[in-house]
């Protein structure tokens, strides 16, 4: 007679814990479907104000400023993506078990990466605005750190799953750790590295627009000014412009990443 399978108490315990935490979070945030339903008419009214009308037209004279700010946002995102992803390459020499010279170096590298990724980009941008002043520079620096954390983490995890055969062959021939990385590891992960950089660029375009709300340059800075001055016509045009640009960049990046990997 086959043995009776053990009761999956661990799975049930985990499900109960998740349900308890969800209920605690729900209660702690004060979330209420009734309150949400009551606010829907006001949300609809606000969205209606953002649409073009005879009272709030989307004037073409707004476009040059919006286009300039959007271009600045894309520049910030692109520069941060390239710089941050480039800085992540030397890091993987100590941030992966495959290439780290010693266990302590790996632990130190991973600890630094985890610490860096715990800092919210909006908080970092706010601090940098206070230190560097208003403009695109604080946003660029904040997104460089943000990109470095994302790409370094993804690339490190990918390197630890590569085929060890080429590395062992170079090591047997007397190759150094740097030579193993350059000629055995990086060629295997190059398509993934490019895909991670494009993925970071997608995120950075959206994040750069948000960082402008704290004065870190880009279209978000224009949006915040319009919100404070209740320029509903301009707000609607800015939001629509952000939507179109992000949609186009995401579609192009997704298509390009599918060709690389």
VOBA-1610 file (N, C-alpha, C; in pm, whole numbers, padded with zeros to 5 digits, always signed):
BEGIN
Unk+00084-00119+00000Unk+00000+00000+00000Unk+00089+00125+00000Unk+00069+00216-00095Unk+00156+00334-00100Unk+00138+00422+00023Unk+00249+00483+00062Unk+00246+00570+00179Unk+00162+00694+00151Unk+00092+00738+00253Unk+00009+00857+00240Unk+00099+00981+00232Unk+00077+01067+00132Unk+00164+01185+00119Unk+00149+01276+00241Unk+00258+01336+00283Unk+00252+01425+00400Unk+00164+01547+00373Unk+00103+01594+00479Unk+00016+01712+00468Unk+00103+01835+00440Unk+00069+01909+00336Unk+00153+02025+00299Unk+00133+02143+00395Unk+00170+02124+00520Unk+00143+02227+00619Unk+00225+02354+00593Unk+00342+02338+00533Unk+00424+02456+00507Unk+00357+02549+00406Unk+00299+02489+00302Unk+00229+02570+00202Unk+00110+02643+00261Unk+00031+02571+00344Unk-00084+02634+00408Unk-00040+02743+00505Unk+00070+02718+00577Unk+00120+02818+00671Unk+00166+02943+00597Unk+00233+02925+00483Unk+00277+03039+00405Unk+00158+03117+00350Unk+00055+03045+00303Unk-00065+03112+00251Unk-00136+03190+00361Unk-00143+03132+00480Unk-00206+03202+00593Unk-00126+03327+00630Unk+00007+03316+00628Unk+00090+03431+00662Unk+00071+03544+00561Unk+00066+03509+00432Unk+00044+03610+00328Unk-00092+03677+00345Unk-00195+03596+00374Unk-00329+03651+00393Unk-00334+03743+00515Unk-00265+03704+00622Unk-00264+03787+00743Unk-00193+03920+00717Unk-00080+03915+00647Unk-00007+04038+00617Unk-00088+04128+00524Unk-00159+04066+00428Unk-00243+04144+00337Unk-00355+04214+00413Unk-00419+04142+00506Unk-00526+04203+00585Unk-00472+04315+00673Unk-00355+04293+00731Unk-00292+04396+00814Unk-00258+04520+00731Unk-00205+04498+00610Unk-00171+04610+00522Unk-00297+04684+00477Unk-00400+04608+00442Unk-00526+04667+00398Unk-00584+04759+00506Unk-00581+04707+00630Unk-00637+04785+00741Unk-00548+04905+00774Unk-00417+04885+00767Unk-00325+04993+00802Unk-00326+05108+00705Unk-00351+05081+00577Unk-00355+05188+00477Unk-00490+05258+00471Unk-00590+05202+00538Unk-00722+05262+00535Unk-00792+05250+00401Unk-00753+05150+00323Unk-00813+05132+00190Unk-00960+05095+00204Unk-01042+05161+00124Unk-01186+05136+00129Unk-01243+05148-00011Unk-01313+05046-00055Unk-01377+05051-00186Unk-01486+05157-00190Unk-01553+05179-00077Unk-01658+05281-00072Unk-01599+05421-00094Unk-01487+05449-00025Unk-01423+05580-00042Unk-01372+05596-00185Unk-01318+05488-00240Unk-01270+05493-00377Unk-01384+05520-00474Unk-01497+05455-00452Unk-01613+05477-00539Unk-01664+05620-00528Unk-01660+05676-00408Unk-01705+05815-00390Unk-01614+05914-00462Unk-01487+05879-00475Unk-01393+05969-00541Unk-01388+05957-00692Unk-01453+05854-00747Unk-01450+05835-00892Unk-01508+05953-00970Unk-01621+06011-00927Unk-01671+06128-01002Unk-01572+06244-01005Unk-01505+06270-00893Unk-01407+06378-00891Unk-01288+06345-00980Unk-01248+06218-00982Unk-01140+06178-01070Unk-01179+06199-01216Unk-01303+06160-01249Unk-01351+06180-01385Unk-01357+06327-01423Unk-01399+06411-01327Unk-01406+06554-01353Unk-01267+06613-01377Unk-01170+06567-01298Unk-01033+06617-01315Unk-00975+06574-01450Unk-01000+06449-01487Unk-00952+06402-01617Unk-01018+06478-01731Unk-01145+06513-01712Unk-01214+06591-01816Unk-01149+06727-01835Unk-01097+06784-01727Unk-01030+06913-01738Unk-00901+06904-01819Unk-00842+06786-01823Unk-00716+06769-01895Unk-00735+06751-02044Unk-00856+06720-02086Unk-00884+06701-02229Unk-00902+06836-02296Unk-00866+06846-02425Unk-00880+06975-02494Unk-01025+07016-02511Unk-01050+07143-02496Unk-01184+07199-02512Unk-01171+07344-02557Unk-01285+07407-02581Unk-01282+07548-02622Unk-01226+07636-02511Unk-01252+07599-02385Unk-01202+07678-02273Unk-01056+07646-02243Unk-01015+07521-02267Unk-00878+07479-02236Unk-00818+07409-02358Unk-00789+07483-02463Unk-00734+07420-02584Unk-00587+07383-02565Unk-00543+07286-02646Unk-00402+07249-02648Unk-00333+07336-02753Unk-00284+07450-02712Unk-00225+07546-02805Unk-00093+07492-02860Unk-00071+07517-02989Unk+00054+07474-03053Unk+00173+07551-02997Unk+00149+07667-02938Unk+00260+07746-02886Unk+00325+07679-02764Unk+00254+07583-02704Unk+00312+07511-02591Unk+00415+07407-02637Unk+00404+07363-02762Unk+00482+07248-02808Unk+00634+07269-02803Unk+00688+07385-02844Unk+00835+07398-02839Unk+00893+07374-02700Unk+00831+07432-02597Unk+00882+07411-02461Unk+00867+07266-02419Unk+00752+07205-02449Unk+00730+07065-02411Unk+00827+06973-02484Unk+00849+06999-02612Unk+00943+06917-02688Unk+01084+06929-02633Unk+01123+07050-02596Unk+01257+07070-02540Unk+01273+06995-02408Unk+01170+06998-02324Unk+01176+06929-02195Unk+01173+06776-02214Unk+01095+06730-02310Unk+01093+06587-02339Unk+01228+06540-02390Unk+01289+06619-02477Unk+01422+06585-02527Unk+01523+06581-02414Unk+01512+06674-02321Unk+01601+06675-02205Unk+01580+06549-02121Unk+01456+06507-02105Unk+01426+06385-02030Unk+01489+06263-02096Unk+01476+06253-02228Unk+01535+06140-02300Unk+01687+06144-02291Unk+01744+06263-02299Unk+01890+06275-02287Unk+01938+06228-02150Unk+01868+06270-02046Unk+01904+06227-01910Unk+01898+06075-01900Unk+01789+06017-01949Unk+01771+05872-01940Unk+01876+05798-02021Unk+01907+05847-02141Unk+02004+05778-02226Unk+02144+05786-02167Unk+02185+05906-02125Unk+02319+05921-02067Unk+02334+05838-01941Unk+02233+05840-01856Unk+02239+05762-01732Unk+02245+05613-01761Unk+02172+05567-01862Unk+02172+05425-01896Unk+02309+05381-01945Unk+02371+05460-02031Unk+02503+05424-02086Unk+02609+05429-01977Unk+02611+05537-01899Unk+02714+05551-01795Unk+02696+05446-01686Unk+02573+05430-01637Unk+02549+05334-01530Unk+02578+05191-01571Unk+02540+05152-01692Unk+02567+05016-01738Unk+02715+04994-01762Unk+02786+05098-01809Unk+02931+05085-01828Unk+03003+05068-01695Unk+02959+05141-01593Unk+03021+05127-01461Unk+02994+04991-01399Unk+02889+04924-01442Unk+02857+04793-01384Unk+02953+04684-01432Unk+03020+04705-01546Unk+03110+04601-01599Unk+03228+04572-01507Unk+03303+04674-01460Unk+03412+04642-01367Unk+03362+04580-01237Unk+03241+04615-01196Unk+03189+04564-01069Unk+03175+04413-01070Unk+03137+04355-01186Unk+03111+04211-01189Unk+03238+04130-01165Unk+03355+04194-01175Unk+03479+04122-01146Unk+03489+04084-00999Unk+03416+04155-00913Unk+03416+04121-00771Unk+03276+04087-00722Unk+03174+04113-00803Unk+03036+04092-00758Unk+02976+03959-00795Unk+03057+03868-00851Unk+03008+03735-00886Unk+03101+03629-00831Unk+03045+03516-00796Unk+03127+03405-00747Unk+03221+03355-00856Unk+03178+03366-00980Unk+03257+03314-01092Unk+03388+03389-01110Unk+03388+03520-01083Unk+03505+03603-01113Unk+03569+03666-00990Unk+03503+03664-00876Unk+03558+03729-00756Unk+03689+03663-00714Unk+03790+03743-00674Unk+03918+03684-00634Unk+03912+03610-00501Unk+03818+03646-00415Unk+03806+03582-00284Unk+03663+03596-00235Unk+03630+03514-00136Unk+03495+03517-00081Unk+03463+03652-00020Unk+03560+03711+00050Unk+03535+03839+00115Unk+03508+03949+00012Unk+03577+03942-00103Unk+03553+04041-00208Unk+03412+04027-00264Unk+03369+03903-00282Unk+03233+03880-00331Unk+03129+03933-00232Unk+03148+03902-00104Unk+03054+03949-00002Unk+03052+04102+00006Unk+03169+04164-00006Unk+03177+04310-00001Unk+03106+04372-00122Unk+03131+04314-00239Unk+03066+04365-00360Unk+02916+04351-00355Unk+02869+04234-00314Unk+02724+04213-00305Unk+02661+04301-00199Unk+02732+04320-00088Unk+02679+04407+00016Unk+02664+04551-00032Unk+02764+04598-00106Unk+02756+04734-00161Unk+02641+04745-00259Unk+02623+04643-00343Unk+02515+04646-00441Unk+02379+04646-00373Unk+02363+04564-00270Unk+02236+04561-00197Unk+02208+04694-00127Unk+02313+04754-00071Unk+02297+04884-00006Unk+02255+04990-00106Unk+02317+04988-00223Unk+02286+05088-00325Unk+02143+05075-00373Unk+02096+04953-00386Unk+01962+04930-00439Unk+01852+04959-00337Unk+01889+04978-00210Unk+01788+05010-00109Unk+01752+05159-00107Unk+01831+05242-00175Unk+01806+05387-00174Unk+01707+05420-00285Unk+01588+05470-00253Unk+01492+05507-00358Unk+01548+05618-00446Unk+01526+05607-00576Unk+01581+05706-00668Unk+01524+05845-00643Unk+01397+05853-00601Unk+01336+05983-00575Unk+01401+06050-00454Unk+01432+05970-00351Unk+01499+06025-00233Unk+01639+06073-00270Unk+01710+05991-00347Unk+01845+06029-00389Unk+01843+06156-00473Unk+01746+06167-00563Unk+01736+06286-00647Unk+01706+06410-00562Unk+01622+06395-00461Unk+01590+06508-00373Unk+01714+06557-00300Unk+01795+06463-00250Unk+01919+06500-00182Unk+02015+06568-00278Unk+02025+06514-00400Unk+02117+06571-00498Unk+02072+06709-00545Unk+01941+06732-00553Unk+01890+06865-00588Unk+01930+06965-00481Unk+01921+06924-00355Unk+01962+07014-00246Unk+02112+07042-00251Unk+02191+06943-00297Unk+02336+06960-00300Unk+02385+07028-00427Unk+02324+06995-00541Unk+02373+07043-00671Unk+02288+07152-00732Unk+02168+07172-00678Unk+02079+07272-00733Unk+01982+07214-00834Unk+01888+07296-00877Unk+01788+07252-00974Unk+01853+07228-01110Unk+01792+07139-01188Unk+01842+07114-01322Unk+01859+06966-01350Unk+01905+06932-01469Unk+01915+06791-01508Unk+02028+06714-01442Unk+02131+06782-01390Unk+02245+06711-01333Unk+02207+06621-01216Unk+02129+06668-01117Unk+02089+06576-01009Unk+02013+06455-01059Unk+01925+06474-01157Unk+01852+06361-01212Unk+01943+06264-01282Unk+02042+06316-01355Unk+02137+06229-01424Unk+02217+06145-01325Unk+02269+06209-01221Unk+02349+06135-01122Unk+02265+06030-01051Unk+02142+06067-01014Unk+02055+05971-00946Unk+02026+05851-01034Unk+02003+05873-01162Unk+01972+05763-01253Unk+02096+05681-01287Unk+02214+05740-01279Unk+02336+05661-01297Unk+02348+05556-01187Unk+02326+05598-01062Unk+02327+05503-00951Unk+02217+05399-00968Unk+02100+05444-01008Unk+01986+05354-01027Unk+02016+05250-01135Unk+02071+05294-01247Unk+02104+05202-01357Unk+02215+05107-01316Unk+02315+05158-01248Unk+02424+05073-01202Unk+02371+04959-01116Unk+02281+04989-01024Unk+02227+04886-00937Unk+02150+04780-01013Unk+02068+04823-01110Unk+01987+04727-01186Unk+02074+04638-01274Unk+02158+04701-01356Unk+02237+04625-01454Unk+02339+04537-01383Unk+02403+04589-01279Unk+02502+04509-01207Unk+02438+04385-01145Unk+02320+04399-01088Unk+02251+04284-01028Unk+02213+04181-01134Unk+02151+04225-01242Unk+02108+04133-01347Unk+02227+04067-01414Unk+02332+04145-01442Unk+02448+04090-01510Unk+02524+03993-01420Unk+02534+04023-01292Unk+02601+03932-01199Unk+02529+03798-01191Unk+02398+03802-01183Unk+02321+03678-01178Unk+02335+03599-01307Unk+02343+03667-01421Unk+02359+03599-01549Unk+02496+03534-01561Unk+02599+03604-01516Unk+02735+03551-01526Unk+02751+03422-01446Unk+02680+03412-01334Unk+02693+03293-01251Unk+02627+03170-01313Unk+02559+03187-01426Unk+02495+03073-01493Unk+02558+03041-01628Unk+02670+03106-01663Unk+02732+03082-01794Unk+02803+02947-01796Unk+02833+02901-01916Unk+02906+02776-01935Unk+03048+02792-01883Unk+03092+02711-01785Unk+03226+02728-01729Unk+03337+02672-01818Unk+03301+02600-01924Unk+03402+02537-02008Unk+03507+02633-02063Unk+03468+02742-02128Unk+03569+02835-02180Unk+03658+02895-02071Unk+03602+02922-01953Unk+03683+02976-01844Unk+03786+02874-01798Unk+03745+02748-01788Unk+03837+02644-01745Unk+03948+02624-01847Unk+03915+02638-01975Unk+04017+02622-02079Unk+04121+02734-02071Unk+04076+02857-02051Unk+04169+02969-02041Unk+04252+02958-01913Unk+04189+02915-01803Unk+04263+02898-01678Unk+04369+02789-01693Unk+04336+02681-01764Unk+04433+02572-01783Unk+04551+02618-01868Unk+04528+02716-01955Unk+04635+02768-02039Unk+04716+02876-01969Unk+04684+02903-01842Unk+04756+03003-01766Unk+04699+03143-01774Unk+04576+03155-01819Unk+04514+03286-01830Unk+04479+03346-01695Unk+04481+03478-01688Unk+04448+03548-01565Unk+04296+03559-01548Unk+04257+03607-01432Unk+04114+03624-01405Unk+04053+03727-01500Unk+04127+03832-01530Unk+04078+03932-01624Unk+04063+03874-01765Unk+04157+03791-01805Unk+04147+03728-01937Unk+04029+03632-01944Unk+04002+03563-01835Unk+03884+03475-01833Unk+03756+03557-01849Unk+03755+03673-01784Unk+03636+03758-01795Unk+03619+03814-01935Unk+03729+03860-01995Unk+03722+03926-02125Unk+03693+03829-02239Unk+03752+03710-02234Unk+03746+03620-02349Unk+03655+03499-02330Unk+03610+03475-02207Unk+03524+03359-02183Unk+03386+03397-02130Unk+03382+03499-02043Unk+03255+03534-01978Unk+03179+03641-02057Unk+03244+03753-02082Unk+03174+03865-02146Unk+03117+03831-02284Unk+03188+03753-02368Unk+03125+03717-02496Unk+02995+03639-02480Unk+02983+03561-02372Unk+02861+03483-02351Unk+02745+03570-02303Unk+02776+03675-02229Unk+02669+03757-02170Unk+02650+03889-02243Unk+02722+03913-02353Unk+02710+04040-02425Unk+02568+04070-02470Unk+02495+03973-02531Unk+02356+04003-02569Unk+02268+04037-02449Unk+02288+03965-02338Unk+02209+03995-02218Unk+02243+04133-02163Unk+02371+04167-02167Unk+02414+04299-02118Unk+02348+04411-02199Unk+02345+04395-02331Unk+02280+04496-02415Unk+02130+04503-02385Unk+02068+04387-02364Unk+01925+04385-02333Unk+01897+04451-02199Unk+01984+04427-02100Unk+01965+04490-01969Unk+01981+04642-01978Unk+02074+04688-02061Unk+02093+04832-02078Unk+01970+04896-02141Unk+01913+04830-02241Unk+01791+04881-02304Unk+01674+04880-02206Unk+01668+04774-02125Unk+01562+04766-02024Unk+01576+04880-01924Unk+01700+04909-01883Unk+01723+05021-01791Unk+01684+05153-01856Unk+01710+05167-01985Unk+01673+05289-02056Unk+01521+05308-02056Unk+01447+05200-02078Unk+01301+05207-02072Unk+01255+05263-01937Unk+01310+05205-01831Unk+01271+05248-01697Unk+01314+05393-01671Unk+01434+05426-01716Unk+01488+05559-01687Unk+01408+05671-01752Unk+01350+05644-01869Unk+01268+05747-01933Unk+01149+05782-01844Unk+01085+05679-01789Unk+00970+05704-01700Unk+01015+05767-01569Unk+01125+05715-01512Unk+01172+05767-01384Unk+01221+05911-01399Unk+01287+05942-01511Unk+01336+06078-01532Unk+01222+06178-01536Unk+01108+06136-01592Unk+00991+06224-01593Unk+00940+06250-01452Unk+00950+06149-01366Unk+00904+06164-01228Unk+01003+06248-01146Unk+01133+06228-01171Unk+01233+06302-01093Unk+01223+06452-01116Unk+01170+06492-01231Unk+01152+06634-01255Unk+01057+06699-01157Unk+00971+06620-01095Unk+00876+06674-00997Unk+00947+06729-00874Unk+01070+06683-00848Unk+01146+06736-00734Unk+01254+06833-00781Unk+01246+06877-00906Unk+01339+06976-00957Unk+01462+06921-01025Unk+01458+06791-01063Unk+01574+06728-01125Unk+01570+06734-01277Unk+01511+06838-01333Unk+01512+06858-01476Unk+01410+06774-01550Unk+01403+06795-01681Unk+01314+06716-01764Unk+01171+06764-01765Unk+01086+06685-01827Unk+00947+06722-01846Unk+00870+06726-01714Unk+00916+06650-01615Unk+00848+06651-01486Unk+00851+06786-01418Unk+00958+06861-01441Unk+00967+06994-01381Unk+00862+07087-01442Unk+00842+07076-01573Unk+00737+07155-01639Unk+00599+07112-01590Unk+00581+06982-01575Unk+00452+06931-01528Unk+00419+06981-01389Unk+00517+06981-01300Unk+00493+07028-01164Unk+00456+07176-01163Unk+00523+07256-01244Unk+00490+07399-01251Unk+00347+07419-01300Unk+00308+07344-01403Unk+00172+07357-01456Unk+00068+07313-01354Unk+00098+07208-01277Unk+00004+07162-01175Unk-00013+07268-01066Unk+00097+07328-01025Unk+00090+07430-00920Unk+00014+07554-00965Unk+00018+07583-01095Unk-00051+07701-01150Unk-00187+07668-01209Unk-00230+07542-01194Unk-00362+07497-01242Unk-00381+07521-01392Unk-00278+07496-01470Unk-00286+07510-01615Unk-00335+07377-01673Unk-00462+07353-01664Unk-00515+07222-01700Unk-00493+07188-01847Unk-00504+07288-01935Unk-00480+07261-02076Unk-00338+07214-02102Unk-00242+07280-02040Unk-00102+07240-02056Unk-00075+07107-01987Unk-00136+07084-01871Unk-00116+06957-01801Unk-00158+06841-01891Unk-00275+06852-01952Unk-00322+06746-02040Unk-00229+06722-02156Unk-00177+06828-02216Unk-00086+06814-02329Unk+00046+06753-02286Unk+00097+06792-02169Unk+00222+06736-02118Unk+00206+06587-02089Unk+00098+06550-02021Unk+00074+06408-01989Unk+00060+06326-02116Unk-00013+06378-02213Unk-00030+06306-02340Unk+00104+06291-02412Unk+00187+06395-02409Unk+00318+06389-02474Unk+00408+06285-02407Unk+00405+06282-02273Unk+00483+06182-02200Unk+00436+06042-02238Unk+00305+06023-02244Unk+00249+05892-02278Unk+00297+05846-02416Unk+00293+05934-02514Unk+00332+05898-02650Unk+00481+05864-02656Unk+00565+05947-02596Unk+00710+05925-02601Unk+00747+05795-02531Unk+00693+05771-02412Unk+00723+05649-02338Unk+00674+05526-02415Unk+00557+05535-02475Unk+00502+05423-02551Unk+00591+05389-02670Unk+00636+05490-02742Unk+00721+05467-02859Unk+00856+05407-02817Unk+00916+05463-02712Unk+01046+05413-02667Unk+01034+05271-02615Unk+00930+05241-02539Unk+00910+05105-02489Unk+00892+05006-02603Unk+00814+05043-02703Unk+00790+04953-02816Unk+00920+04928-02893Unk+00996+05034-02918Unk+01122+05017-02991Unk+01222+04935-02910Unk+01233+04964-02781Unk+01327+04891-02696Unk+01290+04744-02685Unk+01161+04715-02672Unk+01116+04576-02665Unk+01148+04502-02794Unk+01126+04567-02907Unk+01157+04505-03036Unk+01307+04480-03049Unk+01388+04578-03009Unk+01533+04563-03021Unk+01586+04456-02927Unk+01533+04449-02806Unk+01577+04345-02712Unk+01541+04206-02761Unk+01426+04194-02828Unk+01388+04063-02882Unk+01483+04018-02992Unk+01547+04113-03059Unk+01645+04078-03162Unk+01781+04043-03103Unk+01809+04094-02985Unk+01940+04072-02925Unk+01949+03940-02849Unk+01842+03903-02781Unk+01844+03784-02695Unk+01771+03670-02764
//
